[in-house]
């Protein structure tokens, strides 16, 4: 089977990551951190994840003068002809990660917040994948052009009912599920260390648990899960196998530091699936 074609419409950020022994309490300063500047953003992360899993990926988004986010996509042979540039700041995520892999994240949308519906042209593609770190008008424009629309309804916020009814697949965690209006045709509910459940019209059709890993950074685990589930479904895997593969991809990402540096390849996922 040929590689699935996926257009990701979403955010691209510069992640400013501080790793510290523990997360500070409000008003507290912790001085033992190390620092890294890494490409991130839920949209860009999912684009990179899908590309490493064998999909032919195009990315549609908006970046500012900072080239880091764009360079990381080009390095994965992702088509970035749909990326718009402006003179403002690219999106920035401020991320604290402790020794247990727990994190807190604050995002300044920057150029992501300026992505307009007119900017969104998905082209010839098998599926369109969106998140909620861009304006809802841009998400709606992407959905209207999609033959198969996957919505990762993250971060948690009220989602219009028409988005839910339009989506062929919705990926959420517990908090994001509560923000949905209506019941999607197909829902992947992530449960952290417990794995994930696949629901068809609200009824469980598959369940999977992740492999045991030493979690060090969960920043991009959800992005790896989402991309893997879509890629495996598009390549014809049955829902239970696709869900298991997605759990493996998420676990592998959580076992490594950084957002995009943590995202696994198809060979790495297959190795754990076959174990």
C-alpha positions in Angstrom: 0.0 0.0 0.0 1.3 3.5 -0.9 2.1 5.9 1.9 -1.0 7.7 3.1 -1.2 11.5 2.3 -1.9 13.6 5.3 -2.3 17.4 5.5 -1.8 18.8 9.0 -3.3 22.2 9.6 -2.1 23.5 12.9 0.4 25.3 15.1 4.2 25.5 14.9 6.0 26.7 18.0 9.4 27.3 19.4 9.6 25.4 22.7 11.6 27.0 25.5 12.2 24.0 27.8 13.6 24.1 31.3 14.2 20.8 33.0 14.3 20.9 36.8 14.3 18.5 39.7 10.7 19.4 40.6 8.1 21.9 39.4 8.0 25.1 41.5 5.1 26.1 43.7 3.4 29.4 43.0 5.8 32.2 43.8 8.8 29.9 44.2 12.1 30.0 42.3 14.0 26.9 41.5 17.6 27.4 40.3 18.8 23.9 39.2 17.3 23.9 35.7 18.9 23.1 32.3 17.6 24.8 29.2 16.9 23.9 25.6 15.3 25.6 22.6 13.4 23.0 20.5 10.9 22.9 17.7 7.3 22.2 18.8 3.7 23.1 18.5 0.9 20.4 18.4 0.5 20.8 14.7 4.1 20.6 13.8 4.7 17.8 16.3 2.0 15.7 14.7 3.2 16.4 11.2 6.7 15.2 12.1 5.3 12.2 13.9 3.2 11.2 10.9 6.2 11.7 8.5 8.5 9.5 10.7 5.7 6.8 10.6 5.8 6.7 6.8 3.1 9.2 5.7 3.6 11.7 3.0 2.9 14.9 4.9 2.0 18.5 4.1 1.8 21.2 6.7 -0.3 24.3 6.6 0.2 27.0 9.3 1.8 30.4 10.0 5.2 31.3 11.4 6.9 34.5 12.2 10.5 35.6 11.6 12.0 32.6 13.6 13.0 29.9 11.2 13.4 27.1 13.7 9.9 25.6 13.4 10.1 25.7 9.6 13.6 24.1 9.4 12.5 21.2 11.6 9.6 20.4 9.2 11.8 20.6 6.1 14.3 18.3 7.7 11.6 15.6 7.8 10.8 16.1 4.0 7.4 17.6 4.9 5.9 19.9 2.2 5.8 23.4 3.7 4.6 25.2 0.7 1.3 25.9 2.6 3.1 27.7 5.4 2.5 31.5 5.6 5.2 33.9 6.9 4.7 37.2 8.7 6.9 39.7 10.5 5.6 39.0 14.0 6.7 36.4 16.5 6.3 32.7 15.9 4.3 30.8 18.5 6.3 30.1 21.7 5.7 27.5 24.4 7.2 27.9 27.8 7.7 24.3 29.2 8.8 23.1 32.6 9.6 19.4 33.0 10.6 17.7 36.3 12.6 14.6 37.0 9.4 12.5 37.0 8.4 13.6 33.5 5.6 15.8 34.7 5.3 19.2 32.9 3.5 22.5 32.9 3.1 24.4 29.7 2.2 28.0 28.8 1.7 28.9 25.1 1.9 32.3 23.5 0.2 31.7 20.1 2.1 34.4 18.1 1.7 33.7 14.4 -0.5 30.7 15.0 -3.2 33.0 16.2 -3.0 34.9 12.9 -3.7 31.9 10.7 -6.8 32.8 8.6 -9.4 30.6 6.9 -8.1 32.0 3.5 -4.6 30.7 4.4 -5.9 27.1 4.5 -5.5 25.1 1.3 -5.2 21.3 2.0 -4.7 20.1 -1.6 -5.0 16.5 -2.7 -4.8 14.4 0.5 -6.3 11.3 2.1 -6.9 13.0 5.5 -6.7 16.3 7.2 -5.5 16.5 10.8 -6.2 19.6 13.0 -5.8 20.6 16.6 -7.1 23.6 18.5 -4.0 25.8 18.8 -5.1 27.8 15.8 -8.2 29.9 15.2 -11.5 28.0 14.9 -12.1 29.6 11.5 -9.0 28.0 10.1 -10.0 24.6 11.6 -13.5 25.0 10.0 -11.9 25.8 6.6 -9.7 22.7 6.9 -12.7 20.5 7.8 -14.7 21.7 4.8 -11.9 20.7 2.4 -11.3 17.2 4.0 -12.4 13.9 2.7 -11.4 12.4 6.0 -11.2 14.8 8.9 -9.3 14.0 12.2 -9.6 16.5 15.0 -7.4 16.4 18.0 -9.6 18.5 20.2 -6.7 19.9 22.3 -6.1 21.9 24.3 -9.4 21.5 26.1 -12.0 24.2 25.1 -15.6 24.3 24.1 -15.8 22.8 20.6 -18.7 23.7 18.3 -21.1 20.9 17.6 -20.6 21.2 13.8 -16.9 20.4 14.3 -17.7 17.2 16.1 -20.3 16.1 13.6 -18.0 16.8 10.7 -15.1 14.9 12.2 -14.5 11.3 11.1 -12.1 10.8 14.1 -11.8 12.8 17.3 -8.8 12.3 19.7 -9.3 13.6 23.2 -8.2 13.1 26.8 -10.7 13.1 29.7 -10.8 16.9 30.0 -11.1 17.4 26.3 -14.0 14.9 26.0 -16.0 16.9 28.6 -15.7 20.0 26.3 -17.1 18.2 23.3 -20.7 19.0 22.1 -22.2 15.8 20.9 -20.9 12.3 20.3 -18.3 11.7 17.5 -18.6 8.9 15.0 -15.2 7.6 16.2 -13.5 8.8 19.3 -10.1 7.9 20.7 -10.0 8.6 24.4 -6.4 8.7 25.9 -6.1 7.6 29.5 -2.4 8.3 30.2 -0.6 5.3 31.7 -3.8 3.3 31.4 -3.7 3.4 27.6 -6.6 4.4 25.4 -10.1 3.4 24.4 -11.7 3.6 21.0 -15.4 4.5 20.9 -17.8 4.1 18.0 -20.8 6.4 18.4 -20.0 6.5 22.1 -19.7 2.7 22.6 -16.3 1.0 23.3 -15.0 -1.0 20.3 -11.3 -1.4 21.3 -9.0 -0.9 24.2 -5.2 -0.9 24.4 -2.5 -0.5 27.1 0.9 1.1 26.5 4.2 -0.8 27.0 6.0 -0.1 30.2 8.6 2.7 29.8 10.5 5.0 32.1 8.6 8.3 31.4 10.8 11.3 31.3 8.9 13.9 29.3 5.2 13.6 28.2 5.2 16.8 26.2 4.7 15.2 22.8 3.2 11.8 23.8 -0.3 12.8 22.8 0.9 14.1 19.5 2.7 10.8 18.7 -0.4 8.9 19.7 -2.7 11.0 17.5 -0.5 10.8 14.4 0.1 7.1 14.8 -3.6 6.2 15.2 -4.4 8.2 12.0 -1.5 6.7 10.0 -2.3 3.1 11.0 -6.0 3.5 10.3 -5.3 5.0 6.9 -3.0 2.1 6.0 -5.8 -0.4 6.6 -5.0 -1.7 10.1 -8.0 -2.9 12.2 -9.0 -0.4 14.9 -7.6 -2.5 17.8 -4.2 -2.9 16.2 -4.1 0.8 15.2 -5.0 1.8 18.8 -2.2 -0.5 20.1 0.3 1.1 17.7 -0.8 4.6 18.8 -0.2 3.6 22.5 3.3 2.3 21.6 4.1 5.6 19.8 2.9 7.7 22.7 4.9 5.6 25.2 8.1 5.9 23.2 7.7 9.6 23.0 7.2 9.9 26.7 10.4 7.9 27.3 12.5 10.6 25.6 13.2 14.3 26.2 11.9 17.1 24.0 8.9 17.4 21.7 9.9 16.6 18.2 13.2 14.9 19.2 11.1 12.3 21.1 8.9 11.2 18.2 9.5 7.6 17.1 10.0 6.1 13.7 7.8 3.4 12.1 10.6 0.8 12.7 10.7 1.6 16.5 7.0 1.3 16.8 7.0 -2.0 14.9 9.7 -3.4 17.0 7.7 -2.9 20.2 4.5 -4.2 18.5 6.3 -7.4 17.6 7.8 -7.9 21.0 
